[in-house]
Amino acid sequence: MSTSCEQKIYGDGHTSRSGVDVDIDTVSNGLARTTISDDDDELFQDPPSKEECPICMLPIPFSNDGVVCGVRTVYMPCCGKTICHGCAMLEIEEIMKGNLKPLCAFCRVPIHCSNKEEINRLKNRMKSNDPEAFFKMGCGYEKGEHGLPKNTKKALELWSKSGELGSVRAYSYMSDSYYLGRGVAKDKEKAMYYAQLAAIRGHERARYNLGHLDREMGKKSCVKHYMIAASAGHNDALNIVGKGYKSRLITKDEYAKTLRAFQRTREEMKSEERERANSTQNSPTGMTAAKILGLPGWESYLTAGERANM
């Protein structure tokens, strides 16, 4: 799906042969009835290793809003591969120079496609139980984009199925929806629960949001969440940890350990291609590439005003 719907906040179904058929009311009344206890060791254990871009083989974040060391990802609905924005931009540049054909580097089908074709590609991936395809289809319904009607309840159903299949991001989005009352009644308990599920799977922003949710409730565990998020590369979480150290809420050793972990994560994710992509994504070249090639996910790097001027 072309557009990311990452949100910055403070804070069971089945699949039929013809498509997804998940009842969000069943999910709401069953799965999210409780939260994970702060005493549960699983909640504060080290997060799983990040996945790797299949082209450059460097780590990529689970969160796709750019707050994790400035790295974003692009999902290819033709074959289900997820690549980093550095490799995506490098491919765009080579295509525009005429050195490469505008084909997927993996399955060799045209990158650019109509809304209808993109939805068909996602549906084909959903038949293979690709969790990211369910997630991206949900984003389309949530925003009412790519020819899909705006339907937040349908988005939640698809995200629920995506999470059930193993998606890291889907539960974070469900948490956002319950926190903001987007398509469902506001429910901080459910928002907390889904954020916990996503954080345990490694989602950096969900972990950061848990810090905010705990802080709203006056819980000291918020500090642990911020330190874990910062160690995983979340820029804003590191800033909060730094403020906590200055306020003597965090010890010198804790701050030093968190800072070292953040720097290590940043170095592991750093590349010349990713840095160049960050500097050119809002340039005429980047916007022209998004418009002409329609690379899935690239438009999400532009602001609404920049997209309107394309």
N, C-alpha and C positions, 0 to 999 in steps of 0.2 A: 504494500500500500504506500502511496506516495507521501502521505503526511503523517508526521509524528504528532501524537497528542499527549506528550509528556506534560505533567502539571507540577508546578512548584507550590506546595501547600505547607501549612504548619500541621503540619499534621499528615445437588449433584444431578448432573444431567446425563443425557445419552445422545449418541449420534445415530441418525437414521441413514439408510443408504442414499437417500435423496439429499441429505444435507444435515445441518445441525438442528436439534430440537431439544433445547434445554430450558427448563422452567425455572426462572430466576426466583420465583416465590418459594419453591422447594429449597433452593440454595440458601436464600435469606433466612428461612425459618429453621434450617437444619445445620448446615456446615458452620455458619457464622454465629452460632448461639453463644459461644464463649470466647475467651482470649487465652493466650498462652501465658502461664505464670512467669513473673520476673525471676522466680527461683529456678525455672527450668534451665538447665545447663545448655540445652540446645540453642536457646535464644541468644546467648552471648558467646558461643563458640566461634572460632575463626571461620570466616565465610569461605565457601568453596573457591577454587581457582577460577579466574576469568577464562572465558573461551578465547580462541584465537582467530584472527582473520585468516581465511584459507589461502590468501595470496601472499601477504607479507609475513604471516605466522607470528605477529605480535599480538599481545593481549588486547581485547576489546571489552568495553564496559557493558554491564547489563542495563544500566540506565542510559537513555539515548538523548538526554537534554543538554549535553555538552559540559556539564559541571564536573565530570570525572576526567580531569587532565585534558579537557578540551576535545576529547575524542568522541566521535559519533559513528553510527553504523548505518548501512543501507541493506535492506532485505530485497533479494531478487525473487519475485513470485514465480518466475519461470521454473526454477530448480530448487528454491528453498535455501540458497546460500546467503549468508550474511557477511558482508565485507566492510572494512573500515572506510571512513570518508577519505583517507589519504589515498588508498588504492582506487577508490571510485573516481576521485578527481584526476588522478594520473591517467586513468583509462579514458576519461572524457577528453583530456588534453591531447592524447595520442589519436583519438578518433577525429577530433577537430583538425588535426594536422594532416589527416589522411593516412596515418601509419597503421591504423587499425580499422576494421569494419565495426559498425555499431551493433555488435553481437555480444551476448552474454559470454564471459570468459569461460564459463563452465559448460553450459548446454548448447551454446552457439545459436540461440534464437534471438531475433531482434530485441534490443533493449527497449526501444520506444514502442509503445503500444497504446491503443485507445483505452478509455475507461472500461468499456465492455470486455476487451481482451484481458485487461489486468484482473478484473473480477473473475473471469473464467479461469485464469491461471491460479488465482487464490483458491477457487473452488476445487480445482484439480489437486492442489496441495492438501486441501482439507480432507479429501478422500483418502489420503495417505496418513491422516492424523498428524499432520505437521502442526505443532502448537503455535508456531509463529504465524501461520496462515490464518488460523482462527483469531489470533490476536489482532492481526492487521485488518481482517474483515470487520472486527468489532470497532476498530478505530474509524473505519469508513462510515459505519452506522452512527457512531457517536458524533461525528462532525457533519454527517449528511453529505459526504463527498464522493467523487468518482461514480456518479450516477445512482448512488444509494440514497434512500430516504433517511432523514434524520430520525433515529430510533434508539434512544438511550437504553431502553429496556433490552432491546435486541443486542446492543453492544455488551451489556453486562452478561447476558447469556453466553455470548461467544467468548468473552474473557474468562468466564467461569470454566467453560470447556477447555480453553487454552491452558489455564492453570492446572486443571485436572490432568492434562497431557504432559505437564512438566514445564510450562512457560514460567520464566522468572518475572517478566514484566507484567503479565496479566493481573496477578493478584495485587500488584502495586496500583494499577489503574482502578481496580475495584475498590481498594482502600480510598483512593481519591474521591470516587463517586459517593461513597457513604459519608465521607467527611464533608463534602461540599453539597450533598443532597442533589446529586446530578442523576436524574432518572429514578431515584429511590429516596425514601425519607432519610434525613440526616440521622446518622447513628455512629457515634464515636467509638462504641464498643466494637462494632463490625469493622469500622475503619482501622482500628487498632489491630484486630485479628488478621485482616488481610495484609496489612503492612508487615506484621510479624512473619507471616508465611513467605512473603516476598524477600524480606530481609534475611531470613534463614537460608534462602536459596542464593543470596549474594547480591540482591538488588541494592545498589548504593544509595539511591535517593529514598527508597523505602526505609532504609536504616536511618537516614538523616531525618525523615519525617517522624520516625518513632521517637527520636530525640525531642522533637517539638511536641508530640503528643504527651510524652511523659512529663515534659516541662510544664505543660498546661495543667497537669494534674499534681504538680508539685513533687514529682518523684525524682529522687536522686539518680535513678538509673538512666536518666537522660544523658548524663555525662558519658556513660559506657557506650551508648548508641552513637554519640557524636564522635568518640574516639575510634570506634570501629569503622564508621563511614569515612572519616578522614584518612585512616590507614589504608582504606581501599581506593583512595584517590579523590574523594569528594572535596572540591575546593572550598565550598561554603562551610562545610563541617570543620575543616581545618581552621578557618577564621574564628569559629565559635570556640574551638578548643584553645586557641591562642588567647581569646578574651577570658576564658575560664582560668587559664594559668595566671593571667595578670590580676584576676580577681581572687586568686588563691583558692579557687574551687578545684583546681587540678594541680597535682604536684609537679615539681620540676622534672622528675623521672618520667612521669606519665606523659608530659608534654614532649619531652625529648624522644621517647619511644614512638609516640604517634607521629611526630615530625619526620623521624627517620623512615618509618614505614611509608608515609606519604611520598617522600622523596624517592624511595626505592620503587614504589608503584609508578610514579611519574616517569622515571628513567626507563623502566621496562616497557612502557607504552609509547615512549617518544620515538619519533622518526622524522626525517627530513620531509618526507611526503605528507605526513599529517600536519606538520607545521606550515607547509606551503599551502595546503588545502584550507587551513584556518585563515590564512592571510588573503586568499583569493576567492573564498566562497561567496562574498558579497560584491565581487568585482564584476564588470561587464562580462568577462569570460565565464565566470561561474554562473551568472544569471542567464546568459545566452545558452550555455550548455543545458541548464535546467529546462529552458523553453524548447529548444530544438530537439534534444535527445529524449526528454521526458524520463530521465533516469529515476527509477523508483526511489523515493525517499529524499532526493536532493532538494526539492522545493521546501522541505521542512526546515532547511537551514536558513531560509530567507524570512524576513519579517513580512507581516501582512502588506505593508506599504510597498516593499520591494517586489512582492509577488504581483501586486496590482499594477506596477509599472512595467512588468515584463511584456 
